[in-house]
């Protein structure tokens, strides 16, 4: 049980008065009856106040007050340095979420995707506020954000904004819930948005897998629908007037207060929040229908027999080979107190010594093992839960799939039939109790979303604890899983580009075009299950040595001394610099250790750079078994390549972090290379780069930076260098990268200065490096784009991909504080008109953005649109981007002085918001250290600058830049105009091996590429006329004579130029 912080006498008196006056609402809501529920149990460190209630119209709500904090924290500047412009740095955005208890399970069969379509249409104005996108516009101008998503049984809307605008925001938002217009005129535009969303997701394998399984749904079960919606379901052969009537019928039937859960969070008292809630929500009408009744639907009959009896061979979109086993369980949310599925999934997915994953990796058969019930509404709903074991196989593992299955069957039975489960449960219980007790406070918009999702199925008392804690071990719940998972009664799916046993894919799923084949379950696999082998290398997980037991806070132990808001340099010499800041804000037993091993070797050649990449992969791979328990205990680690060397990051509970650093350093020194592993990771890295090249977004970025950066190893050069690398090359890199080296370090959190200096000394003693001769020689620089407009157009390398990515880069020049602030204002002013014009009105693309960028001290802004070449040609979209850009000064000039001041105040208030976590603060400080800016009080200085900027300053800047300094680089990766509907593509992965080991399935699902085999050479096809001087067809020729900017430093306290 967590105890509520003690309130002072004065505060108690005020609290009593507020309880006495709790139902004294305005006359218009005097008839509202409020029923109060138990407040949720919370962690010791959670200073927020909660109130759970139900209004008389059936709407349930959780109110979250941030206003009562024992020790208000100052999140950006120390007290003695504050002035009138930087007084309040403990602010947060206000946030609201509304969950409506309806989703695709309730949509009519003839209008599949209707629930998703309604979610889009809701935002298109209300009876009280009929202007289309007025809510989105208001939220954006109020420094906020809004979005929504549709699941099978629920639809969630959410927004955040500056608290001063919360009342108006609630009025706009709740009127969308009460009486949305959903006019016929808006249908075609939002239908196009639904189609664009479908096109951007239809190459994701987890979505395709769900749709194949959905096709196996039993008759009368609602999960057999196509929930995304597209032109085929919402346009082709659909009468618009009938669809419009169905939209409104669906809304009336299902959108009502009796099916809504609201969470509202702000730095207001609970009574003030309740008054807001009642005023804006008490008159929301009830729905005409109750939620769909699934109580009579038996989870054991949710899928047809084919689900269990056939093996599904699937051609993946992703560059991946995977084996999946899926059990159908009862809805596991009902077992939230004991969480048997989560507990068993942790054991099956264990990657430490003696695990299935370790066994398969030793044989180079597997990359990763993932187990459990996914959070998606297809995998977990009120009818059933799908428990999935997914093994990401190597090519060799695919060739030995019988042996992989044999080991998997043995491992599953070893785990679920173990007599050590209760002891392991206690350890998991302790770890989760620690994580809950010392959890990082989520941003308000994330918090309200999780609250409504939890409150939708949990009693109010368990809303915070229910999703996280293991309350009690229940043998009956474990036995339920044991009964299901001991039976040979599960689905097997094998995804591979080359079909299992050379079968031919002869079926096609109709919605996503996924090619697949079904074969009868091989009798040998059933025999293998029933007579499962004993594999001596597999054994039950041992107790975790990394579980933290020391939670003392050093700052509190030392008497809460004054701590500067900026990190301070403990060491700065020829060999290293160590920055340190002891945390006095978040007061958690957490720490971060960032080390940057800067070495000239990685800048020497593309081959040396790729040696560094492979070295980090191999080190992480060799540590994976030993350090997996650390990940389970709440620690994280990573080793990856940076621009100028190797980067090590460890974080989590601070007690064990120095030990973690020591283990990684030791492995970096002593690793013994294995030729099989070297070759496997060479192949892996080539596939990663190849996949990135095939992906339009990553190719667009690489082409743009290849032009802008003076020294850059392009992805193609990296790809082509891998084959020449030998094991001896990697050994040489290991022995030599540290010979001359400079180490940058940031140690921040719950540490002492002595601990920090001792750790840096350990690093220096480990390597005993010589000093670098010229550290600044490793710096990169940007090139100046000539005056005018220049275009680099490249054809996508995936001939089956219609997506076109256009990025217009407008280079301004050497940055300074004033220009940064002006561009911040410009971005906030034009963001909503940009979205409304190009996305909503012109429907050029669903994914688009406008942002400023500072690279090596050079300021620019970017406009990016992801469109489809089948809808809009690239040159047309680029023209529309340029047309909008040319109007930016006009948009500023049309603002009244009051409107400009409001925008400026919104921006200032946004910058005054505190860091939401120690991680966010560390990332901000680390960026200043790595870039050598050391501008730790950047935001305070920006606030002071902004307070003096006028509309004339912004207009003068824009007009002068337009007239005298327009330097545009348009990079376009052009999709295929004639997309083939039966194509497949693969997904790219990027990042270090820790991504691969921990989140491989997410990384591979985010991007798409071609399924064609890799080649030794990759050739880009550049488009455009060869005699057009504005068209770039040879990057080297274009950039070889361009002016190279010196490295500019935007910190006014340091020299302006280096």
PyMOL commands that set and color helices and strands:
alter all, ss='L'
color gray80, all
select helices_A, chain A and resi 9-20+27-29+79-81+84-86+104-106+109-111+114-122+134-141+163-178+184-201+205-214+222-224+231-234+240-254+257-259+270-281+299-301+306-309+332-335+340-348+356-362+395-399+401-416+421-437+444-455+460-462+475-485+500-502+523-530+554-557+601-604+606-632+654-670+675-694+696-708+715-724+727-736+753-767+775-778+817-841+874-885+888-893+897-912+918-930+938-946+951-964+993-1005+1035-1039
alter helices_A, ss='H'
color red, helices_A
select strands_A, chain A and resi 34-37+49-55+60-65+94-100+145-150+155-161+260-266+310-314+321-329+366-373+385-393+491-495+507-508+515-520+568-572+576-582+590-599+636-641+645-653+741-749+788-795+803-814+847-855+858-868+967-974+985-986+1009-1010+1022-1023
alter strands_A, ss='S'
color yellow, strands_A
deselect
rebuild
show_as cartoon
